[in-house]
Amino acid sequence: MGEADALGTYRGRRDFDRTAEPSGRGPEGGAAGPRFVVQIHDASTLHFDFRLQVGDVLRSWSVPKGPSADPGDKRLAVPTEDHPLEYEEFEGVIPAGEYGGGTVIVWDRGTYEPLSHDRKGRPVDFAESLAKGHARFRLRGAKLRGEWALTRFRGEEAWLLVRAGGGPARGGAGTPDPRRARSVRSGRTLAGVAAEAS
């Protein structure tokens, strides 16, 4: 599927004359590996958006409680539309009345390493592992580091995001208070971004 097709839903939900969200210029080179970003989004409900670069887009999941470094926590992850790669940099206020209206900060970002294998231990293409409903990967972010897994259940409607592998992830167990959490991009909180935009 081409980038234009992959971003059709994303673009169809947004008025780029009103929102500063990127419309998608296409893939950019130079990354040390596939990228990931975790954004905190104070929209109709406060949640985390977990995004993994797969090809020319960011595959995206809404994680209501946020990723947890505790392997015992199984976090619900609801798939959303693919986002453009430039969304990794997006931080600001989406205007009221626009899709997803509210404040967004970049809580964490970095690269990831696909770890999915078949039963014989052979590597499996990451997009293929997601299509089959189970993908394992190692995050290398400013806050999240270590092995994680996404597993689909309930058909296409929901996934679980779980810390995998041994030992605690960097930053300790649990999830930060999203209202006090700071952006790795700007050091600002949600309230700080909203105040500067008003």
C-alpha positions, 0 to 999 in steps of 0.5 A, a space after each residue: 500500500 502506498 503512503 497516500 493510501 495509508 494516510 487517506 484516513 488520517 488526512 480525511 479526518 483533518 482540516 490542515 488549514 486549522 490544525 498544525 498537525 503534519 499532512 505527510 510529506 513522505 518518507 525521510 531518510 537518515 534514521 538509525 533504525 525504525 522510529 517510535 514515539 509515545 505522545 500524551 494526548 489530552 483530548 476528550 479523554 487523556 491517553 497515550 498514543 504509541 506509534 511505531 514506524 512500519 514502512 513509510 508510516 507510523 502505525 498507531 495505538 491509543 493506550 488509555 493507561 500508557 505503557 508500563 515498565 512493569 511486565 505484570 501490567 497488560 495495557 489495552 492498546 486500541 488501533 487508530 489510523 496510520 500517521 505520517 512519519 513527521 508526526 513524531 515531532 508534533 507537539 502542540 494544541 489541536 484546535 477544539 472541533 478538530 478530530 482529536 482536539 486537545 493538547 499533545 506532548 512528545 513523552 518519549 521517542 527513539 528507535 526500535 529493533 524488531 525481534 519477531 521470529 517464527 517457530 524455527 527461530 527465523 526473523 519475521 518481517 515486522 509488518 507481517 508479524 503485526 498482520 499475524 497479531 503478535 510483534 515483539 520489539 526492543 525500544 531504545 528511547 529516552 525513557 522506554 528501553 527494553 523488550 516489549 510486545 504487542 498482541 492482538 485480541 478481540 479481532 481487529 479491535 484491541 491489542 495488549 501492550 506488555 513489557 517483555 523480557 527480563 529485568 525492569 525497563 529504565 525509569 522504574 515500574 509503572 507509568 508516569 502521571 501524564 499531567 506531570 510528565 514532561 516532553 523529551 522534545 521541549 521539556 514542557 508539560 501538557 499545561 505548559 504547552 496549552 498555556 503557550 498556545 493560548 
